Amino acid sequence: MPSATEMLFALGLGKRVVAVTHECDHPPAVAKLPQLTRSVIPEGLEPGEIDAAVRKRTNRGEALYELDGELLGELDVDLIVTQALCAVCAVSYGDVKAVAARLPTRPAVLSLDPGLLGEVLGDAVTLGTAAGSARAGRRLRDTLAARIDAVRQSIADASKPRVVALEWLDPPFVGGHWIPEMIEAAGGVDVLAEAGQRSETKSWEELAAAKPEVVVVMPCGLYADEAAGQAELYRAPLAELGAKRVVAVDAASSFSRPGPRLADGVELLGSVLHPDLVEPPDGLVCREVRAG
């Protein structure tokens, strides 16, 4: 999965990575690696159509992704990193275990399933240890934690705006898991979601009743320009929320994936909520959306 790929490279283990998923796109070196998965959801669907297609297949117990077990068998792998946190995000853990059991190398299968920001940071140690680089894991965890703490300290005395983070727009999903903690670390108050809880749907009326001051549009897996495009399509209902600002962010890089770039996301949110106190991270952008 993309977050594990990014974590392995951040640990300095990129040269040992022999294959990735079709969604792995960072760092650029992964473009040269074989891809072991593909999505069965057709491309070009609108958000509501994607949601309907996903619900239809999951309700029938059908997989959303296919795994190339034959190619995997040719790679002589020792460790497979996967997840069981979200059935929508990657090949199912059961499918990975079944394929791994048939491989002659009998690779270890490590499932990373963080629900909280601290657990994401802890996965740096877990993954580093599994790959024989525990020291690198501890070093990466401490570096990321220090960056997040620096944002917390910068906004410690600032007023905290009311924030709604939208992980999807049709239907509206409020971002759960680590997202509320990221908002808190960046100097805001998530008014609808709780840390560690799954993302869940809300009606536009419920969103408006929460009286957000800032709405952060972060459709799962999309980048800033794509997120801004989705926000434009839903400009009218977003305007009805009454927020002072609507901002589209680079969710794929720094919010959706529980990897090292969540620290970038906290820094970006800090710069959005408190531009006079926090500098935005290099190379990460957001888009102001004109509601109404």
C-alpha positions in Angstrom: 0.0 0.0 0.0 1.2 3.6 -0.7 1.8 4.5 3.0 4.0 1.5 3.6 5.9 2.1 0.4 6.5 5.7 1.5 7.5 4.6 5.0 10.0 2.1 3.7 11.7 4.7 1.5 11.7 7.2 4.4 13.5 4.5 6.5 16.2 4.4 3.8 15.1 0.9 2.6 13.9 1.8 -0.9 16.5 -0.4 -2.6 15.0 -3.4 -0.9 11.5 -2.7 -2.2 10.9 -5.0 -5.2 7.2 -4.3 -6.0 4.4 -1.9 -5.1 0.7 -1.3 -5.7 -0.9 0.5 -8.6 -1.5 3.5 -6.3 2.1 3.9 -5.1 3.4 7.1 -6.7 5.9 8.4 -4.1 8.8 8.9 -4.1 9.4 9.0 -7.9 11.7 6.0 -7.8 8.6 3.7 -7.3 7.6 4.4 -10.9 10.3 1.9 -12.0 9.0 -0.9 -9.8 6.5 -3.7 -10.9 2.9 -3.1 -9.8 1.2 -6.1 -8.2 -2.4 -4.8 -7.9 -5.2 -3.2 -9.9 -8.6 -1.8 -9.1 -11.8 -3.4 -10.5 -13.7 -0.1 -10.2 -13.9 1.5 -13.6 -12.1 4.8 -14.1 -13.9 8.1 -14.9 -16.8 7.7 -12.4 -18.2 10.6 -10.5 -17.9 10.6 -6.7 -21.4 9.3 -6.1 -20.9 6.6 -8.7 -17.7 5.5 -7.1 -19.4 5.3 -3.7 -22.3 3.3 -5.2 -19.9 0.9 -7.0 -17.8 0.4 -3.9 -20.9 -0.3 -1.7 -22.4 -2.7 -4.2 -19.2 -4.8 -4.4 -18.5 -4.8 -0.7 -22.1 -5.6 0.2 -21.8 -8.7 -2.1 -18.5 -9.6 -0.4 -16.6 -9.0 -3.6 -13.0 -7.6 -3.7 -12.2 -4.1 -5.0 -8.7 -5.0 -6.0 -6.9 -7.9 -7.7 -3.5 -9.1 -6.7 -1.0 -10.6 -9.3 0.0 -13.6 -7.3 1.9 -15.1 -10.2 4.2 -12.0 -10.5 4.5 -11.9 -6.7 5.7 -15.5 -6.8 8.6 -14.6 -9.1 10.0 -11.9 -6.9 11.4 -14.0 -4.1 10.1 -11.8 -1.3 10.8 -12.1 2.4 8.2 -9.5 3.7 4.9 -8.4 2.5 3.4 -5.2 4.0 -0.4 -4.8 3.8 -3.4 -3.6 5.9 -6.7 -4.7 7.2 -7.9 -1.2 8.3 -10.0 -0.3 5.2 -11.5 -2.7 2.7 -11.7 0.2 0.2 -8.0 1.1 0.3 -6.1 -2.1 -0.6 -6.2 -5.8 -1.4 -7.8 -7.6 1.5 -5.6 -9.0 4.2 -7.1 -12.4 3.8 -6.2 -12.5 0.1 -2.7 -11.5 0.8 -2.3 -14.1 3.5 -3.6 -16.8 1.2 -1.3 -15.9 -1.6 1.7 -15.6 0.8 1.0 -19.1 2.1 1.5 -20.6 -1.4 4.8 -18.9 -2.1 7.9 -21.0 -1.8 9.7 -18.3 0.3 6.9 -18.3 2.9 7.2 -14.5 3.4 6.2 -12.8 6.6 3.0 -10.7 6.2 2.9 -7.5 8.3 -0.4 -5.7 8.5 -0.2 -2.0 9.5 -3.6 -0.8 10.8 -3.1 2.5 12.7 -6.2 4.4 13.9 -4.4 7.2 15.7 -1.6 9.6 14.8 0.7 8.1 17.4 0.1 4.7 16.0 1.1 5.9 12.5 4.4 7.1 14.0 4.8 3.9 15.9 4.4 2.0 12.6 7.8 3.5 11.6 9.4 1.4 14.4 7.2 -1.7 13.7 8.1 -1.7 10.0 11.7 -0.8 10.6 12.0 -3.7 13.0 10.4 -6.1 10.7 12.8 -5.1 7.9 15.8 -5.3 10.2 16.3 -1.6 10.7 14.8 -0.9 14.1 17.2 2.0 14.8 16.1 3.7 11.5 12.5 3.2 12.6 13.0 4.9 16.0 14.9 7.8 14.3 12.1 8.4 11.8 9.4 8.2 14.5 11.2 10.8 16.6 11.8 13.1 13.7 8.2 13.1 12.6 7.0 13.5 16.2 9.3 16.5 16.7 7.9 18.2 13.5 4.3 17.7 14.7 5.2 19.0 18.2 6.8 22.1 16.7 3.5 23.0 15.1 1.6 22.4 18.4 4.0 24.7 20.2 3.6 27.4 17.5 -0.2 27.6 17.9 -0.4 26.8 21.6 -1.7 30.3 22.5 -3.8 30.9 19.4 -7.6 30.8 19.1 -8.8 27.5 17.6 -11.3 27.7 14.7 -14.1 25.2 14.3 -13.1 22.8 11.5 -14.9 20.2 9.4 -12.8 17.8 7.3 -14.6 16.3 4.3 -13.1 13.0 3.1 -15.7 12.6 0.4 -18.5 14.8 -1.0 -21.1 12.5 -2.4 -22.1 11.4 0.1 -20.3 13.7 2.5 -17.9 11.8 4.7 -16.2 13.4 7.7 -12.6 12.3 8.1 -12.0 10.0 11.1 -9.0 8.0 12.3 -6.0 10.3 12.6 -7.6 13.4 10.9 -9.1 14.9 14.1 -5.7 14.7 15.8 -4.0 16.4 12.8 -6.6 19.2 13.1 -6.0 19.5 16.8 -2.2 19.6 16.4 -2.6 22.3 13.7 -4.6 24.5 16.0 -8.2 23.7 15.2 -11.1 21.9 16.7 -12.8 19.1 14.7 -16.5 19.6 15.4 -17.8 16.4 14.0 -15.3 13.5 14.1 -13.5 11.8 16.9 -9.9 10.6 16.8 -9.6 6.9 16.3 -13.1 6.4 15.0 -13.9 5.5 11.4 -14.8 8.1 8.9 -18.6 8.3 8.6 -21.3 9.9 6.5 -23.1 13.1 7.5 -25.9 14.9 5.8 -25.3 18.5 4.5 -27.8 19.6 7.2 -25.7 18.0 9.9 -22.6 19.6 8.5 -24.2 23.0 8.6 -25.5 22.5 12.1 -21.9 22.1 13.3 -21.2 25.7 12.3 -17.7 25.2 10.9 -15.5 28.2 10.4 -13.2 26.3 8.1 -14.0 23.4 5.8 -11.1 21.4 4.5 -12.0 19.4 1.4 -9.8 16.3 1.3 -11.3 13.6 -0.9 -9.6 10.3 -0.2 -6.8 9.6 -2.7 -7.1 12.9 -4.6 -4.5 15.7 -5.0 -5.1 19.4 -4.4 -6.2 20.4 -7.9 -8.5 17.3 -8.1 -9.9 18.1 -4.7 -10.6 21.7 -5.8 -12.4 20.4 -8.9 -14.6 18.3 -6.7 -15.3 21.3 -4.4 -16.3 23.4 -7.4 -18.9 20.7 -8.3 -20.4 21.0 -4.9 -20.0 24.7 -4.5 -23.6 25.3 -3.5 -23.9 22.9 -0.6 -20.5 23.9 0.6 -21.6 27.5 0.7 -24.7 26.5 2.8 -22.3 25.4 5.5 -21.6 29.1 6.3 -17.8 28.7 6.8 -15.5 31.6 6.4 -13.1 29.5 4.3 -13.3 26.4 2.2 -9.8 24.9 1.4 -9.0 22.0 -0.9 -5.9 20.1 0.1 -3.6 17.4 -1.2 -5.2 14.5 0.5 -3.4 11.7 -1.4 0.0 13.0 -0.2 -0.6 14.1 3.3 -3.9 13.1 4.8 -5.4 9.8 3.3 -2.2 7.7 3.7 -1.1 6.8 7.2 2.6 7.4 6.4 5.4 9.8 7.1 3.9 12.6 5.1 1.1 13.1 7.7 3.7 15.4 9.3 3.5 17.5 6.1 -0.2 17.5 6.5 -0.1 18.9 10.0 2.2 21.6 8.9 0.0 22.5 5.9 -3.1 22.6 8.2 -1.2 24.8 10.6 -0.4 27.2 7.8 -4.1 27.2 6.7 -5.5 27.8 10.1 -2.8 30.0 11.4 -0.9 31.5 8.5 0.8 34.1 10.7 2.3 31.4 13.0 3.1 28.3 10.8 5.0 28.1 7.6 3.6 25.7 4.9 5.8 22.7 4.0 7.8 22.9 0.8 6.2 21.3 -2.2 2.7 20.9 -0.7 -0.1 23.1 -1.9 -3.8 23.9 -1.1 -6.5 25.6 -3.0 -8.9 28.2 -1.7 -12.4 27.5 -3.0 -14.9 30.2 -3.6 -18.1 28.9 -2.2 -21.5 30.1 -3.3 
